[in-house]
Amino acid sequence: MQNTTDQIRCIVCEKECQEGITVLAEFICRDCEAEIVNTDVRDKKYAYFVLQMKNIWTRDISDQLS
């Protein structure tokens, strides 16, 4: 878990936050993490979260190929 006094931009909500997790060098704030974990697959937000997670993986692969 990220615990610093610096504000880091969340890849999901794009807000500046202090606490959350880092997934493949991308930050997800604590609120978004909780929402992702608790969102039902039938919820419209689920597709958005899947897209954001895909973006994390895509960026990581692109960085590895560079």
SULTALIN-V190186 format. One record per residue. N is the residue number from 0. RES is the residue in one small letter. SS is DSSP state (H for helix, E for strand, L for the rest). PSI is psi in degrees with one decimal (NA if undefined). Layout:
N/RES/SS/PSI ; N/RES/SS/PSI
//
This chain:
0/m/L/138.7 ; 1/q/E/126.8 ; 2/n/E/83.6 ; 3/t/E/169.6 ; 4/t/E/-12.4 ; 5/d/E/143.8 ; 6/q/E/135.1 ; 7/i/E/139.1 ; 8/r/E/127.6 ; 9/c/L/133.8 ; 10/i/L/-20.1 ; 11/v/L/-58.6 ; 12/c/L/-12.2 ; 13/e/L/17.2 ; 14/k/L/154.5 ; 15/e/E/125.7 ; 16/c/E/166.9 ; 17/q/E/-31.5 ; 18/e/E/138.2 ; 19/g/E/-157.7 ; 20/i/E/158.9 ; 21/t/E/126.7 ; 22/v/E/114.8 ; 23/l/L/49.7 ; 24/a/L/9.8 ; 25/e/E/137.7 ; 26/f/E/136.3 ; 27/i/E/122.3 ; 28/c/E/163.0 ; 29/r/H/-39.8 ; 30/d/H/-44.3 ; 31/c/H/-39.1 ; 32/e/H/-47.6 ; 33/a/H/-40.8 ; 34/e/H/-40.8 ; 35/i/H/-47.8 ; 36/v/H/-33.6 ; 37/n/H/2.4 ; 38/t/L/128.9 ; 39/d/L/145.4 ; 40/v/L/-19.1 ; 41/r/L/-8.8 ; 42/d/L/142.5 ; 43/k/H/-30.2 ; 44/k/H/-25.1 ; 45/y/H/-44.2 ; 46/a/H/-38.4 ; 47/y/H/-43.4 ; 48/f/H/-39.2 ; 49/v/H/-42.9 ; 50/l/H/-43.4 ; 51/q/H/-40.5 ; 52/m/H/-39.0 ; 53/k/H/-40.5 ; 54/n/H/-37.7 ; 55/i/H/-48.2 ; 56/w/H/-42.1 ; 57/t/H/-43.9 ; 58/r/H/-41.5 ; 59/d/H/-44.4 ; 60/i/H/-43.1 ; 61/s/H/-40.7 ; 62/d/H/-37.3 ; 63/q/H/-31.6 ; 64/l/H/-17.2 ; 65/s/L/NA
//
